[in-house]
Every structure is written in C-alpha cells, then in structure tokens.
Amino acid sequence: MADTETKANVGVTIFLFLVAASIIAFSVREQVRSSAKPAINPVDFPDYTALAGLKKLTLVENIESWTPDANVTEDRSRQIRIQREGTLSKGYIYVRASIDGTAFTKWESIYVKVDDAGGHLFRSRSLPVPAGTSTELLYALDDIPYLPSVPYSETRTPDVADWFAVMKGREDVELYTFVSSLRPAKIEEMTLYYDCIGDGSCSLSIIEE
C-alpha cells in the first residue's frame, strides 16, 4: 500500500514538474520573441507613430473581399456612410490587407473611394510604416494617390484625391471599398485617424442604415 502511494506521489510530482517546465519554456520563448522585435524609431515613422495620439474610427475589420471573374459584388465590398461633427485639423487613413496571410503582389490592389474621389490606392506613395507580413498603407487625407482603373502598376502615374477637403466640406460622406483580386483576400483593418482644431471637439462616426 505504501509503495502504491509513493509511486502515485512520484507520478504527480513528475507531472507537475513537466507542466511547470512547459509554462516556463513558453514564457521564455515569448520574451525572446518579443525582445527580438526591433523598436520603432519615431524619426523613421513620424506619421505612423503620431497615430497613437489621435482619435480613431475603425471602418472595416477582418472581412473577406475579392473580385471573382473581375466583378465587384455587394457581399465582397463595403459601403460605409461617415458622419462628421465639429472641425477636423488633420486626418489619416490606415489600411492593412493581405492575401493568403501575406502582402499583396502586383496582381492585387485595394480600392477606396470617398464620395466621387478615389480608386486603387497607389502603394509606393504610402507614408512610411514599419515592415510587416501584410500590406500596410498610411496616407494623409489631403494626399490620396490612386489609380482610377486596373491593371495596377507602379509604373503608372497616379491621380491624387483630397479627402480631407471633401470631409471638411460635408457633414457626411460615403466610403466604398473592396480588394481587386481574382482570389479571396482580406481587409484586416481600415481606420480613420483624426484630430480637432484647437481645444474644440469633433468626431467621426458610422451612420447605421
């Protein structure tokens, strides 16, 4: 009987030891992985780091979007009505998108239009953002470079839209977006960042329909 209890206690001790060792190993691995990430230097990414101090409105999050047979369908695109209150002093749009968990190739593009201005966002004219596994884009709202039509090509000369002027001049605007791709892609995030003039209050919100 004593031998049986001793063996049971030893078994429990070994089990607890293995659990504790697994937890410690996981913790150490996560700490190493975290410390391996390079620190973001604000000098290299001034607009990106400034986003943390601004108000924000997330428009789209984790939706599948693509254009099968080169057609845009309602269920794979988004149409969003945005209401403004107060006066904006600055604004940005941040977009993160991917296909098969990786960044876009030359065969994919993201289309964004505010009212009648916009198209396929011109990626090489994005403001600097830290490198990641997805396509990440950041633009000041008064300088939106886009291609009005496909095919998407970095050799083309983009048009430029001023969404900041559009949003300041109207109490509400309509944003329309989709991913131009023949295979399923994902808009992981699309967010407006903004600030108000002086100490005044302002806000952007989605009009639910």
N, C-alpha and C positions, 0 to 999 in steps of 0.2 A: 504493500500500500504506500509506504514512504517513498519507494523507488518511483512509483507511478506519479506521485505528487511532485517529486523532484524533477522528473522528465517534463511534466506539464509546465512547471515554473520555468525551466530552461527554455522550453519552446516559446512561451510567452515573452521571455526576455529577449530571445533572438528576434522574434517578430517585431517587438517594439524597437529594437536596435536598428533593424532594417528600415522600418518606417521613418525613424529619426534621421538615419543616414540619407534616405531618399529626399527628405524635406530639406536637409542642409545642402545636399548637392544641387537641388533645384534652385535654392536661394542663391548659392554662389554663382551658378551659371547665369541667372538673371542679372546679378550685379555686374558680372563680367561683360555681359551683352550690353547692358545699359552704359557702362563706363567706356565701352568701345565706340559708342556713337559720338561723332565729332560735335563739338559745341558750335552753336550758330553764332557767328560774329555779326553783330548788328551793322557793322560798316559794310559788310558784303551784301546784306539783305535789308536795307533800311526800310523799304515799304512793307516788306513781309513782317518784320519784327514790330512795326508800328501798329499792325492789326490788333495786337493784344490790348491796346488802349482804346479801341473804337467800339461803338455799338455794332451789333450784327443782326442780320436776318437771314436764316438758312432757308433757301428756296426749294432745294431738291436734295434728297439724301438716299443713297443706295437704291437707285432704280435701274432696271434693265432698259436699254434704249438702243435701237439699231434700225436700219432701213432695208428690210428684206426685199429683194427684187428692185432695189433702188427706190422704194416707195416709203413715204412717211405715213405712219398710221397713228391714230389717236392714242392707242394704248401704249405706244412706244415713244411718245413725246409728251411734253408737259407745257401747258398754257397757264400762266400764273398772273393774277391781277395784283398789283402792288399799290398800296395807298401811302401817300406821304403827308405828314403833319409837321409844321414848322419849316425852318430853313436849313438846308444842308450846307456845310462848309467844305466837305470833301467826301470822297467815296471811292470804293474799290469793288471789283467783283473777283472772287476767288473760285476756281474750278479745279476739281480733282476727278479724273476719269481714267478708266482702264479697259483693257480687253484681255481676256484670259489671265487676269491678275497682273498684267504688265502694262507698260506705257504704250501709247498709240504708235503705229507705224505711219508711213506716208499715205497708207490706204484708208486711214480713219481721220475724222475731224469732228469737232463739236460745234454745232450750230446754235447761236444765241442771237435773238433779235428783241429789242425793246421798241415797242410800237412799230414804226416802219424802218428802223435803223438797225443794221447788223447783218450777220451772216456767219460763215465758218471762221471761227477765231484763228487768227494768224499766230501760230505758236512761237515763232522765233522772235516776235516782238513783245513777248511777255516780260513783265518786270522780273528781276532775279528772285528765285525761290530755291530753298535747299533741295538737293537731289533726292529723289525717292524712286520707288518702284512703279508708281503710277505717273500719268501725265498730270502735271500740276501747273496751273496758269494763274497769273495775277495781273490785272490791268487797272489803271486809274480810270474812273468812269468817264473822264473827259477825253480819253485817248484809247479808243477801242479799235484796233486794227482787225480787219476781217476780209475774207474773200466772198463776194456775192454768190458764187456758184462753185460747184466742183468741176473738174478734179482739183483736189487740194494739192498745192505745190508751193514749196518755199521759194521757188524761182519767180513766182508771180508777185506783182506789186499790189499790196492790199489797199482797200479803201479805209477810211477812218470815220468812226461814228463818235458823237459826243452825247453819251447817255446822261451825263451829269446835267447838261443844259436841258435835255428832254425831261428829266425827273424834276428839276427845279421849276420848270415852266408849267407843269401839270400836277394836279393833286393825285392822280392815279395813272399808272401806265400798265401795259401788258407785256410780259416777258414770255417768249416762246422758245423752247429748246429741244434738241434731240441730238443723238450721235449719228453721224453719217458713217455707216459701216454695213458690210454685207454679212457680218457675223455678229452675234449678240455681244454687246459691250455694256459697260456700267458707268453711270454718272454717280460717283461715290459721294460727291458733295458739290453744291453750288451755293455760295453765300455772298451776300452783300455786306460790306463793312462801311460804316459812315460815321461822321461826326457833325455836330451842330455849330452854328455861328455863335461865337462868344459864350455867354452863360445861358443862352437860350435853349429851350428844349425842342427836340424834334424826334420823329420816329418814322420808321418804315414798317408796314405790316401787310400781311397777305389778306386780300379780300376773299372770304369764303363764299363760294357760289353754290 
